[in-house]
Amino acid sequence: MLTDNVKWWWAAMLGGSFLLAIPGHSEIGAIIGDVVGHFFSALILAIVPILGYRLFYERIGEKEVTYIFGAAWIYLVFSQLVGW
């Protein structure tokens, strides 16, 4: 099943970040800066749930980290699109 392979989630998030960054900038440095900013902001937002999961269950796999990070990334994208 496609959702079992978490590498597709990372590719979708990376592509989505590029699509969000391209309309506002014409220089590649600014686009890459926005993409890195999206991922850094999502990491900051996702670190607490990831550490909480690790604390309670003692083992966290790549799939769980990807889902938590993906949820943080989706929240950031929606908040940027809506203007929160």
C-alpha positions as CSV (number, residue, x, y, z in Angstrom):
1,M,0.0,0.0,0.0
2,L,1.3,3.5,-0.8
3,T,0.8,4.9,2.7
4,D,3.0,2.2,4.2
5,N,6.0,3.6,2.4
6,V,6.8,6.8,4.4
7,K,9.3,8.1,1.8
8,W,6.3,9.2,-0.3
9,W,5.1,11.4,2.6
10,W,8.5,13.1,2.7
11,A,8.5,13.6,-1.1
12,A,5.0,15.1,-0.9
13,M,6.0,17.5,1.9
14,L,9.1,18.6,0.1
15,G,7.2,19.1,-3.2
16,G,4.4,21.0,-1.4
17,S,7.0,23.3,0.3
18,F,8.5,24.1,-3.1
19,L,5.1,24.8,-4.5
20,L,4.3,27.2,-1.7
21,A,7.7,28.9,-1.9
22,I,7.9,29.4,-5.7
23,P,5.0,32.0,-6.2
24,G,6.6,34.5,-3.8
25,H,10.2,34.4,-4.9
26,S,12.2,34.5,-8.1
27,E,15.6,33.6,-6.8
28,I,16.5,30.0,-6.0
29,G,18.2,30.9,-2.7
30,A,14.9,32.5,-1.4
31,I,12.9,29.4,-2.5
32,I,15.3,27.0,-0.8
33,G,15.3,29.3,2.3
34,D,11.5,29.0,2.5
35,V,11.6,25.2,2.1
36,V,14.1,24.9,4.9
37,G,12.0,27.3,7.0
38,H,8.9,25.1,6.4
39,F,10.7,22.0,7.6
40,F,12.4,23.7,10.5
41,S,9.1,25.2,11.7
42,A,7.4,21.8,11.4
43,L,10.3,20.2,13.4
44,I,9.9,22.7,16.2
45,L,6.2,22.1,16.3
46,A,6.6,18.3,16.2
47,I,9.4,17.9,18.7
48,V,7.1,17.8,21.8
49,P,4.7,15.1,20.5
50,I,7.7,13.1,19.3
51,L,9.4,13.3,22.7
52,G,6.2,12.5,24.4
53,Y,5.7,9.4,22.3
54,R,9.2,8.4,23.0
55,L,8.7,8.9,26.8
56,F,5.5,6.9,27.0
57,Y,6.2,4.1,24.5
58,E,10.0,4.0,24.6
59,R,10.3,3.1,20.9
60,I,9.4,5.3,18.0
61,G,9.8,4.2,14.4
62,E,10.3,6.1,11.2
63,K,6.6,5.8,10.4
64,E,5.4,7.4,13.7
65,V,7.9,10.3,13.3
66,T,6.8,10.8,9.8
67,Y,3.2,10.9,10.7
68,I,3.8,13.4,13.6
69,F,6.0,15.6,11.5
70,G,3.5,15.4,8.6
71,A,0.7,16.5,10.8
72,A,2.8,19.5,12.0
73,W,3.7,20.3,8.4
74,I,0.1,20.2,7.3
75,Y,-1.0,22.4,10.2
76,L,1.7,25.0,9.2
77,V,0.6,24.9,5.5
78,F,-3.0,25.3,6.3
79,S,-2.3,28.1,8.7
80,Q,-0.1,29.8,6.1
81,L,-2.8,29.5,3.4
82,V,-5.6,30.7,5.7
83,G,-3.5,33.4,7.2
84,W,-3.7,32.5,10.9
